[in-house]
Amino acid sequence: MTDSHSDALVFFGATGDLAYKKIFPALQAMIKRGHLSVPVVGVAKAGWSLEQFRARAHDSLEKHGGVDAAAFTKLSGLLRYVDGDYQDPATFQALRKELGSAERPAHYLAIPPALFETVVEHLGKTGCAAGPGCNEARVIVEKPFGHDLASAQELNAILHAVFPESAIFRIDHYLGKQPVNNVVVFRFANSFMEPFWNRNYIESVQITMAEDFGVQGRGAFYDQTGAIRDVIQNHLFQILCNLAMEPPVRTDSETIRDEKVKVLKAIPGLDPANLVRGQFRGYLEEKGVAPDSKVETFAALRLEVDSWRWKGVPFYIRAGKNLPVTSTEVLARFRRPPTVIRDSALSQNYLRFRISPEMTIAMGATVLAPSGAMNSENVEMIASHRPRPEEMEAYERVLGDAMTGDATLFAREDYVEDAWRIVDPVLRAATPVYGYEKGAWGPSEVDQKVSPPGGWHNPAAEDQEDFRVAAQAG
């Protein structure tokens, strides 16, 4: 363990749903790889004992990935538990005692944002964040980070009152997914990409995040959030930045994050005319949803990236629930060549990145049809692989990086605020919400108002073989 590595992990909200489904499996995986050997202190108000907390961890692993006996034995030995109210200073005094000689604890706030101020203030007052005994503490903040620009700025001020920016790690678990980062590697590790990855050859770029399920019993949460806040402003903007950023001159975290922020700075605020919001029929009957709710379960929008590379190339983003498939995919269409071939089957070339459920990189091309006589057909060359067991899950990666102090996969203050700046105009505008049927690709108004040249590409429910080449009729 290096001198900068956290020497304890504290996670608030330790008895909550996120810890149960994601954090305990991530901790066990970290132990199996030899990446976790420090105390793990859970903090919550549940009236539990340490043994009950360990039992909760075991139950979590049984239901989410399986229990590795050796790894769980080690995890169980590292677990600590502090039970208490976040409003009570005694809770944090007990935490300070439990941390013992730890000087670089990482405090993970897996709690609602409304509690951030209270917890951060108490961490500062009890010496759990700074001062003698905790000179290099970090704070890991779970999304959503604000609900608009003003609230994000307020949260930043709360955190900065106790922690320097260098010690703040804002989680967007989407950046922990290997296929999302593979987009960056594919762009910058292959020399053939650079000549055409610009406004001279790319006509448009579209990003789709489709889910074939609804709000899954989370109606009360979702009705305060909506698709723009839930996935577009964070997850899909991260993909957009990976697609549009310039090559970083170094691979350190700040240089890479500088390039991502430049992308957001080049995007004007979203015009309400370039947005279509939808709501699946039946949403109003969901538990916790207001009977007159205008919250969107689908959104499609058009953005401009006014940079030297991308000026004039529209970027289209859409996300929604109860769509035909569950998939996240990017499609970049090339401009048509000045070809002399006149064939009705001739279509535009494209590059396709599939982020989930499997990782795919595909190129759409036109070749001579078997019939010959200069007739053509459209083919897609596909290289694909499924996530492999040895690949890290997102939470394992981001927690491990935060504890080592690697901020590459975390949103910086200026990034978060610029992302909110872009969507703020439409969050305040009373844009209409159109109904759509479950299983449709959103409301029909999308094709009329926010549609890429050539139309939307709808991801298919594919089941690819590893590294195969497929030919598909256009």
TORPABA-5968 format. One line per field, with one value per residue (C-alpha): x, y, z; residue in one letter; residue number from 1. Coordinates in pm, whole numbers, plus 50000, padded with zeros to 5 digits. Example, Ala and Ser with C-alpha at 12.3 -4.5 7.8 and 13.67 -1.06 7.14 Angstrom:
BEGIN
xx <- 51230,51367
yy <- 49550,49894
zz <- 50780,50714
resn <- A,S
resi <- 1,2
end
This chain:
BEGIN
xx <- 50000,50145,50164,49876,49648,49354,49417,49046,48718,48414,48079,47773,47444,47597,47260,47105,47010,47320,47552,47350,47346,47677,47920,47958,48014,48270,48454,48474,48604,48870,48986,49008,49239,49447,49328,49170,49343,49230,48943,48597,48372,48000,47794,47414,47120,46971,47021,47251,47552,47872,47757,47431,47629,47849,47539,47400,47721,47700,47336,47424,47694,47470,47219,47460,47744,47808,48016,48386,48460,48823,48756,48454,48653,48902,48625,48447,48769,48802,48441,48364,48030,47916,47546,47406,47213,47392,47261,47429,47794,47840,47809,48113,48307,48249,48366,48682,48753,48687,48929,49208,49542,49406,49529,49394,49037,48811,48456,48198,47864,47615,47335,47079,47231,47013,47238,47570,47595,47524,47769,48048,48017,48042,48339,48519,48431,48534,48866,48759,48830,49125,49361,49565,49504,49334,49557,49474,49111,48903,48531,48355,48018,47746,47529,47295,47523,47260,46941,47037,47328,47244,47212,47536,47718,47570,47684,48031,48049,47943,48215,48482,48416,48586,48765,48991,48888,49175,49018,48666,48573,48231,48120,47957,47975,47925,48286,48390,48252,48525,48331,48287,48661,48727,48589,48883,49139,48998,49014,49365,49544,49457,49620,49351,49089,49228,49205,48827,48713,48618,48369,48520,48400,48141,47792,47625,47668,47389,47393,47106,47054,46747,46592,46314,46183,46007,46080,46082,45921,46130,45844,45887,46258,46213,45932,46180,46441,46342,46553,46755,46877,46896,47116,47165,47334,47580,47616,47555,47750,48044,48015,47981,48303,48490,48377,48450,48755,49095,49395,49534,49904,49959,49769,49749,49402,49399,49513,49245,48977,49087,49007,48663,48576,48677,48411,48138,48257,48216,47847,47592,47300,47030,46758,46411,46331,46594,46434,46146,46031,45809,45632,45530,45161,45096,45365,45106,44973,45315,45340,45490,45423,45213,44881,44953,45330,45507,45834,45986,46069,46215,46413,46574,46788,47021,47348,47627,47994,48139,48501,48751,48700,48320,48176,47862,47828,47506,47516,47189,47121,46817,46737,46421,46241,46005,46171,46201,46545,46801,47112,47349,47493,47674,47638,47850,47738,47991,47924,47836,48127,48118,48082,47990,47811,47435,47271,46954,47119,47404,47391,47608,47909,47901,48098,47904,48011,47791,47848,47605,47490,47804,48092,48094,48286,48140,48192,47916,48043,47921,48061,47988,47681,47710,47514,47796,47724,47825,47530,47614,47506,47563,47768,47872,48209,48178,48439,48267,48328,48120,48231,48470,48483,48824,48701,48627,48272,48216,48197,48506,48700,48581,48615,48962,49068,48933,49125,49448,49383,49341,49078,49065,48720,48563,48385,48565,48385,48399,48281,47973,47876,47920,47711,47429,47474,47399,47068,46957,46759,46530,46493,46339,46132,45780,45842,45558,45563,45430,45289,45426,45333,45546,45774,45788,46098,45953,45681,45628,45712,46081,46101,45939,46141,46470,46595,46945,47002,46899,46690,46756,46942,46754,46983,46889,46861,47176,47342,47685,47954,48302,48494,48279,48214,47852,47693,47354,47121,47078
yy <- 50000,50337,50639,50799,50494,50529,50342,50298,50300,50448,50415,50598,50434,50095,49923,50071,49925,50047,49884,49562,49533,49688,49778,49445,49254,49517,49487,49108,49139,49387,49142,48859,49074,49179,49542,49576,49518,49815,49845,49898,50093,50095,50379,50373,50411,50063,49953,49676,49503,49421,49060,49172,49393,49098,48887,49158,49149,48769,48783,49051,48833,48525,48715,48926,48727,48452,48412,48333,48167,48278,48633,48671,48557,48836,49088,48992,49051,49401,49507,49753,49911,50239,50271,50618,50917,51140,51442,51330,51437,51124,50912,51082,51069,50693,50686,50876,50619,50329,50474,50448,50541,50583,50909,50878,50748,50757,50857,50721,50903,50647,50860,51109,51448,51617,51459,51564,51892,51737,51450,51662,51924,51659,51494,51827,51904,51564,51544,51265,51478,51703,51794,51571,51206,51264,51481,51320,51216,51182,51199,50987,51128,50922,51073,51254,51551,51822,51851,52167,52410,52608,52300,52152,52474,52466,52105,52193,52476,52238,51988,52253,52388,52074,51900,52043,51967,51720,51510,51501,51203,51235,50891,50829,50450,50456,50567,50249,50038,49902,49944,50317,50361,50134,50412,50631,50356,50268,50632,50712,50375,50323,50550,50492,50666,51020,51112,51062,51129,51491,51723,51660,51299,51253,51379,51311,51117,50958,50800,50579,50440,50216,50020,49767,49807,50082,50250,49917,50031,50349,50577,50823,50869,50880,51134,51379,51305,51209,51082,51402,51418,51042,50936,51205,51483,51236,50893,50994,51319,51106,50898,51217,51353,51030,51053,51422,51500,51587,51357,51431,51523,51312,51031,51183,51238,51617,51628,51378,51561,51893,51758,51636,51971,52144,51940,52057,52418,52398,52298,52583,52560,52327,52497,52369,52347,52072,51852,51605,51459,51154,50955,50592,50523,50376,50579,50786,50467,50380,50393,50722,50908,51224,51179,51485,51427,51590,51405,51249,50879,50943,51229,51294,51600,51760,51926,52112,52085,52413,52299,52299,51924,51908,52244,52179,51810,51750,51513,51340,51179,50979,50771,50612,50344,50077,50084,49769,49658,49724,49853,50150,50224,50495,50537,50783,50827,50925,51178,51024,50985,51159,50818,50747,50431,50474,50196,50203,49975,50220,50356,50563,50414,50424,50334,50166,50134,49914,49981,49726,49457,49341,49545,49575,49780,49760,49927,49960,49940,49885,49599,49429,49208,48839,48912,49135,49383,49669,49600,49657,49541,49674,49472,49520,49400,49323,49257,49183,49030,48979,49102,48843,48722,48880,49225,49459,49563,49938,49987,49778,49997,50336,50251,50113,50420,50659,50481,50503,50871,50825,51083,51000,50837,51101,51423,51743,52050,52239,51933,51886,52252,52274,51961,52119,52448,52271,52117,52396,52588,52290,52201,52543,52546,52406,52179,51939,51573,51335,50992,50674,50308,50060,49887,50183,50394,50692,50928,50977,51347,51249,51162,51492,51723,51565,51312,51261,51279,50935,50876,50709,50380,50146,49902,49540,49274,49105,48791,48813,48550,48664,48828,48738,48905,48941,49059,49218,49345,49721
zz <- 50000,49896,50126,49935,49957,50195,50518,50601,50412,50585,50413,50531,50437,50511,50563,50249,49913,49727,49981,49966,49587,49484,49761,49943,49615,49513,49846,49816,49460,49576,49841,49587,49373,49672,49647,49992,50324,50536,50787,50638,50872,50806,50953,50973,51206,51219,51580,51460,51611,51424,51386,51228,50991,50891,50838,50610,50406,50376,50268,50011,49858,49850,49639,49431,49284,49539,49853,49820,50154,50182,50064,50289,50590,50519,50455,50775,50967,50818,50883,51161,51244,51402,51473,51526,51401,51149,51341,51662,51719,51931,51616,51466,51791,51789,51427,51514,51789,51549,51294,51550,51397,51041,50887,50534,50559,50254,50349,50103,50120,49991,50135,50000,49906,50169,50434,50279,50467,50806,50760,50608,50881,51155,50982,50996,51356,51495,51313,51079,50771,50854,51131,51364,51280,50944,50731,50397,50424,50109,50045,49781,49678,49514,49242,49192,49249,49262,49058,48867,48839,49154,49375,49235,49318,49668,49720,49597,49851,50129,50039,49993,50341,50474,50185,49912,49554,49523,49801,49650,49433,49267,49152,48819,48816,48439,48403,48583,48298,48076,47746,47816,47856,47560,47340,47446,47392,47051,46946,47063,47027,46659,46403,46141,46357,46366,45992,45976,46335,46273,46103,45759,45750,46027,45945,46282,46604,46805,47151,47269,47618,47607,47893,47837,48194,48385,48718,48907,49230,49241,49140,49429,49349,48974,48994,49147,48883,48528,48238,48184,48543,48594,48300,48034,48232,48381,48213,47853,47877,47992,47675,47470,47620,47548,47185,47134,47349,47205,47264,47611,47608,47921,48089,48438,48574,48555,48191,48088,48287,48134,47787,47896,48048,47722,47541,47778,47757,47379,47409,47425,47663,47535,47332,47436,47063,47040,47304,47302,47634,47667,47937,47898,47936,48279,48454,48642,48802,48950,49329,49448,49122,49134,48949,48733,48695,48400,48467,48156,48132,47784,47639,47301,47238,46988,47090,46913,47009,46886,46874,46589,46543,46568,46460,46255,46350,46547,46844,46927,47264,47373,47676,47801,47995,47861,47521,47303,47427,47699,47528,47514,47173,46976,46599,46401,46039,45775,45504,45169,44928,44587,44424,44061,44169,44145,44338,44543,44801,44859,45214,45442,45616,45993,46302,46583,46945,47159,47528,47670,47718,47535,47401,47022,46770,46420,46084,45826,45469,45112,44904,44573,44590,44493,44175,44052,43772,44005,44234,44599,44939,45287,45533,45892,46015,46386,46652,46982,47320,47628,47971,48109,48471,48524,48426,48714,48785,48788,49166,49227,48986,49112,49481,49423,49223,49486,49759,49558,49480,49103,49003,48630,48646,48869,48782,48875,49009,48678,48484,48705,48686,48309,48258,48458,48271,47943,48054,48289,48023,47956,48324,48382,48062,48054,47756,47667,47765,47501,47578,47428,47444,47633,47386,47146,47070,47255,47130,46755,46793,46819,46449,46359,46586,46698,46446,46302,45925,45803,46115,46447,46457,46690,46873,46818,47086,46955,47080,46918,46901,46999,46719,46424,46091,45988,45669,45700,45432,45451
resn <- M,T,D,S,H,S,D,A,L,V,F,F,G,A,T,G,D,L,A,Y,K,K,I,F,P,A,L,Q,A,M,I,K,R,G,H,L,S,V,P,V,V,G,V,A,K,A,G,W,S,L,E,Q,F,R,A,R,A,H,D,S,L,E,K,H,G,G,V,D,A,A,A,F,T,K,L,S,G,L,L,R,Y,V,D,G,D,Y,Q,D,P,A,T,F,Q,A,L,R,K,E,L,G,S,A,E,R,P,A,H,Y,L,A,I,P,P,A,L,F,E,T,V,V,E,H,L,G,K,T,G,C,A,A,G,P,G,C,N,E,A,R,V,I,V,E,K,P,F,G,H,D,L,A,S,A,Q,E,L,N,A,I,L,H,A,V,F,P,E,S,A,I,F,R,I,D,H,Y,L,G,K,Q,P,V,N,N,V,V,V,F,R,F,A,N,S,F,M,E,P,F,W,N,R,N,Y,I,E,S,V,Q,I,T,M,A,E,D,F,G,V,Q,G,R,G,A,F,Y,D,Q,T,G,A,I,R,D,V,I,Q,N,H,L,F,Q,I,L,C,N,L,A,M,E,P,P,V,R,T,D,S,E,T,I,R,D,E,K,V,K,V,L,K,A,I,P,G,L,D,P,A,N,L,V,R,G,Q,F,R,G,Y,L,E,E,K,G,V,A,P,D,S,K,V,E,T,F,A,A,L,R,L,E,V,D,S,W,R,W,K,G,V,P,F,Y,I,R,A,G,K,N,L,P,V,T,S,T,E,V,L,A,R,F,R,R,P,P,T,V,I,R,D,S,A,L,S,Q,N,Y,L,R,F,R,I,S,P,E,M,T,I,A,M,G,A,T,V,L,A,P,S,G,A,M,N,S,E,N,V,E,M,I,A,S,H,R,P,R,P,E,E,M,E,A,Y,E,R,V,L,G,D,A,M,T,G,D,A,T,L,F,A,R,E,D,Y,V,E,D,A,W,R,I,V,D,P,V,L,R,A,A,T,P,V,Y,G,Y,E,K,G,A,W,G,P,S,E,V,D,Q,K,V,S,P,P,G,G,W,H,N,P,A,A,E,D,Q,E,D,F,R,V,A,A,Q,A,G
resi <- 1,2,3,4,5,6,7,8,9,10,11,12,13,14,15,16,17,18,19,20,21,22,23,24,25,26,27,28,29,30,31,32,33,34,35,36,37,38,39,40,41,42,43,44,45,46,47,48,49,50,51,52,53,54,55,56,57,58,59,60,61,62,63,64,65,66,67,68,69,70,71,72,73,74,75,76,77,78,79,80,81,82,83,84,85,86,87,88,89,90,91,92,93,94,95,96,97,98,99,100,101,102,103,104,105,106,107,108,109,110,111,112,113,114,115,116,117,118,119,120,121,122,123,124,125,126,127,128,129,130,131,132,133,134,135,136,137,138,139,140,141,142,143,144,145,146,147,148,149,150,151,152,153,154,155,156,157,158,159,160,161,162,163,164,165,166,167,168,169,170,171,172,173,174,175,176,177,178,179,180,181,182,183,184,185,186,187,188,189,190,191,192,193,194,195,196,197,198,199,200,201,202,203,204,205,206,207,208,209,210,211,212,213,214,215,216,217,218,219,220,221,222,223,224,225,226,227,228,229,230,231,232,233,234,235,236,237,238,239,240,241,242,243,244,245,246,247,248,249,250,251,252,253,254,255,256,257,258,259,260,261,262,263,264,265,266,267,268,269,270,271,272,273,274,275,276,277,278,279,280,281,282,283,284,285,286,287,288,289,290,291,292,293,294,295,296,297,298,299,300,301,302,303,304,305,306,307,308,309,310,311,312,313,314,315,316,317,318,319,320,321,322,323,324,325,326,327,328,329,330,331,332,333,334,335,336,337,338,339,340,341,342,343,344,345,346,347,348,349,350,351,352,353,354,355,356,357,358,359,360,361,362,363,364,365,366,367,368,369,370,371,372,373,374,375,376,377,378,379,380,381,382,383,384,385,386,387,388,389,390,391,392,393,394,395,396,397,398,399,400,401,402,403,404,405,406,407,408,409,410,411,412,413,414,415,416,417,418,419,420,421,422,423,424,425,426,427,428,429,430,431,432,433,434,435,436,437,438,439,440,441,442,443,444,445,446,447,448,449,450,451,452,453,454,455,456,457,458,459,460,461,462,463,464,465,466,467,468,469,470,471,472,473,474
end
